[in-house]
């Protein structure tokens, strides 16, 4: 490696959420993700395309699968910059 490469000026930093969203975009996954209530444990993208299924072998109770799916959905969406929706109630 040439030492001149080390002498380049620092680049502007890019937010991790931007990189994460871009990487998912390259995989044709549009955020935010949603839990498909009709198929317990299934997360779909903003276009309704399946992204992944939690507990595909149905080894856990539905309530537990739903909680896991929604926690993963929350983690992915928040990391990508999508804040959770507040339920009116």
VENHUCOR-V395369 format. One record per residue. RES is the residue in one letter. SS is DSSP state (alpha for helix, beta for strand, coil for the rest). Layout:
{{RES,SS} {RES,SS}}
This chain:
{{X,coil} {X,coil} {X,alpha} {X,alpha} {X,alpha} {X,alpha} {X,alpha} {X,coil} {X,coil} {X,coil} {X,coil} {X,coil} {X,coil} {X,coil} {X,coil} {X,alpha} {X,alpha} {X,alpha} {X,alpha} {X,alpha} {X,alpha} {X,alpha} {X,alpha} {X,alpha} {X,alpha} {X,alpha} {X,coil} {X,coil} {X,coil} {X,coil} {X,coil} {X,coil} {X,coil} {X,beta} {X,beta} {X,beta} {X,coil} {X,coil} {X,coil} {X,coil} {X,coil} {X,beta} {X,beta} {X,beta} {X,coil} {X,coil} {X,coil} {X,coil} {X,coil} {X,beta} {X,beta} {X,beta} {X,beta} {X,coil} {X,coil} {X,coil} {X,coil} {X,coil} {X,coil} {X,coil} {X,coil} {X,alpha} {X,alpha} {X,alpha} {X,alpha} {X,alpha} {X,alpha} {X,alpha} {X,alpha} {X,alpha} {X,alpha} {X,alpha} {X,alpha} {X,alpha} {X,alpha} {X,alpha} {X,alpha} {X,alpha} {X,alpha} {X,coil} {X,coil} {X,coil} {X,coil} {X,coil} {X,coil} {X,coil} {X,coil} {X,coil} {X,coil}}
